[in-house]
C-alpha cells in the first residue's frame, strides 16, 4: 500500500477513535484488494457505520480535516 494512503488511513482511524458515534470505518475498492493491488492513481473508498448518518451527510467539513478532496461521492443504499 502506498505510504500516502497508509498515512491517510492512520489519520482516519485516529479521528474515528475520537468520535463517539462512529462504530466502524471500512476500506473497500481497489485499496482493499490484496489480489489486485491499487495503482498510484487509485482513490480511497471508505464507508462509515455511524449512529447519526445525517450529521456526516449534512456537512462535509469532517472530510476536509484530512485534506482537500478532489471528489466526494455519496451513494444511496438499497434501503435508503
C-alpha positions as a printed Julia matrix, in Angstrom:
80×3 Matrix{Float64}:
   0.0    0.0    0.0
   1.21   3.47  -0.89
   2.71   5.44   2.03
   0.28   8.35   1.49
  -2.74   6.04   1.56
  -1.44   4.27   4.65
  -0.94   7.63   6.37
  -4.46   8.74   5.43
  -5.93   5.52   6.81
  -3.99   6.01  10.06
  -5.4    9.55  10.3
  -8.95   8.36   9.63
  -8.63   5.6   12.25
  -7.32   8.09  14.82
 -10.16  10.51  14.02
 -12.78   7.75  14.23
 -11.48   6.82  17.66
 -12.36  10.32  18.89
 -15.92  10.24  17.53
 -18.38   8.69  19.98
 -20.91   7.83  17.27
 -18.53   6.17  14.79
 -18.9    2.4   15.21
 -16.67   1.3   12.33
 -14.75   2.53   9.31
 -14.15   0.15   6.46
 -11.97   0.25   3.37
 -13.38  -1.04   0.1
 -12.42  -0.91  -3.55
  -9.02  -1.31  -5.1
  -7.13  -0.24  -1.98
  -8.69  -3.15  -0.07
  -7.97  -5.9   -2.63
  -4.85  -7.95  -1.91
  -5.2   -9.97  -5.14
  -5.12  -6.91  -7.45
  -3.42  -4.05  -5.62
  -4.31  -0.45  -6.36
  -2.08   1.59  -8.6
  -0.69   5.02  -7.73
  -3.76   6.77  -9.18
  -6.38   4.75  -7.3
  -8.76   6.55  -5.0
  -9.57   5.63  -1.41
 -13.09   4.32  -0.84
 -14.24   4.36   2.77
 -17.51   3.51   4.44
 -18.63   4.56   7.89
 -21.0    2.87  10.32
 -22.32   5.71  12.49
 -25.2    6.34  14.87
 -26.23   9.6   13.15
 -25.56   9.47   9.39
 -27.24  12.84   8.79
 -24.51  14.54  10.82
 -21.92  13.43   8.27
 -24.13  13.92   5.21
 -25.21  17.47   6.12
 -21.74  18.9    6.45
 -18.66  17.58   4.7
 -16.23  19.6    6.82
 -15.13  16.42   8.6
 -13.77  15.08   5.29
 -11.67  18.21   4.76
  -9.94  17.63   8.09
  -7.89  15.02   6.2
  -7.05  17.34   3.29
  -8.95  18.91   0.43
 -10.75  16.16  -1.51
 -10.65  16.15  -5.27
 -14.04  14.44  -5.4
 -16.59  13.13  -2.96
 -19.49  10.87  -3.84
 -22.43   9.79  -1.75
 -24.36   6.73  -2.89
 -27.79   5.74  -1.65
 -28.04   2.25  -0.31
 -30.66  -0.29  -1.32
 -32.57   0.56   1.84
 -32.31   4.33   1.53
